[in-house]
Amino acid sequence: MYNKELVYIGIDDTDNLTSRGTGSRARELIELLEENKLAKGLAVTRHQLLIDDRVPYTSHNSSACLAINVYQGISHDQLMNCCRTYLLDIAAEGSDVGLCLATEEQAKAVIEFGEKAKVELVMQDEAREVADKFNIRLEGLTGDHQGIIGSMSAVGLHVHGNDGRYLWPRDIRVYYDQTISLQAVKSQRGIDKVTLIDGIEVNDEQAEIYLGGWPRAVRINHQAVLLVEKNNEQHQYKVLEKNSIKSIRP
């Protein structure tokens, strides 16, 4: 059984230039939490933070948030222990791993912090002060602990509901370069709706959608939305190109 409480786990700066990225590690971690019967995974989202020469980052300065529904009887300490052990095990040389765990109310309290980290330089002291104010679990695990900024930003930005791209569930990715029905797309775990770029939802039962090589849902109004455009034929759509998706959700 699950608790009604949602929990959000933010991670940042687990990698270096030659290792697997933080997004990949976030997908592994949410599946590990499921395998260990600690929580039911709901989603993993990627969030873009400030790109600035004063900010140390590996390639894109992005962080990740895991949204989970916790099994009854599982404590936050148990969740933190599992995440900490995993992150310390996979942390790349030179990384500055940050780990954050927040309830929904705590995550809502750091929305402003996350939005600030997208456009301004934020220091570790500020992150720790905000975490202390709202009793949020925030830990720097490796390096100089710079990752605490991104990890806490990620939980706030996820709960904001209008930021980020979905990295998990993986389901829709098995249909790379395939054309499938709207019903098949919406049956995939993690896809809430399919819309045109102007927000108009595709509800045509005869619609067929070409997923292309990079089908990624974006987070809009707290939902996983697959963005498409009209193809040449009346009932044909195709997922937006990679660069277009990135321009909407970097």
Residue, then its C-alpha position, 0 to 999 in steps of 0.5 A: m500500500y502507498n501513503k497518500e503523501l507525495v515525496y520529491i527527490g532532487i539530484d544534481d551534479t552526479d557526472n563528469l564529461t566522460s560519465r553517464g549524465t544525471g538524467s540517466r542516473a535519475r532514471e536508474l534511481i527511481e527504478l531502484l526505489e521501486e525494486n527495493k519496495l520503497a516507493k512507486g515511481l511516478a515521474v522523473t523530470r529534467h530542469q534547466l538552470l542558469i547557464d553562466d561562466r560563474v556556475p560550475y557544471t558539466s555540460h548543460n547545468s540541468s538537474a532532475c526531480l523524482a516524483i514518488n509515492v511512498y509505500q506505507g511504513i517507509s520513512h524518509d530516513q529509509l528513502m534518503n539512505c537508499c538514495r545516498t548509498y546509490l549516489l555515492d556509489i555512482a558519483a563520477e570523479g570530480s562531481d559535486v553531488g547534491l541530494c534533496l528530499a521534500t514533501e509536496e508542501q516543502a517543495k511548493a515552498v521552494i518554487e521561488f528558489g528554483e525559478k531564481a536559480k534559472v536566471e540568477l547566480v545562487m550561492q550554497d549559503e542561500a540554499r542551506e538557509v531556505a532548506d533550514k527554514f522549511n525543514i527540507r532534507l538537503e545534503g551535499l555528498t561529494g566535492d564542494h557540495q555545489g549540487i545542493i543548489g540544483s537538487m533543491s531547485a529541481v523539486g521546486l520547479h517540478v512542483h511548479g508544474n510548468d517547467g522541464r521535460y520528462l525523462w521517465p517513464r520510458d514507455i513511449r520511447v520503445y516506439y522510436d520512429q514508429t507511427i501509432s494511434l492516438q489511443a496507443v500514445k495515450s495508453q502509455r504510462g506517463i503521457d497525459k495528453v497530446t496537443l498542438i503547440d498552441g495548446i489545442e488537444v488532439n482528440d481525433e480518434q482516427a489520428e495517427i502520430y509519428l513519434g520520430g527519433w526523440p519523443r519527449a513529453v514536456r511538463i505543462n500545467h502539472q501534466a506530461v504533454l506530448l507536443v505534435e504538429k500536423n503532418n500532410e494527411q488529414h489524420q496524421y500528426k508528428v512529434l515536434e523535432k528535437n530542437s523545437i522541443k528543446s526551445i520550449r523546454p530547454 
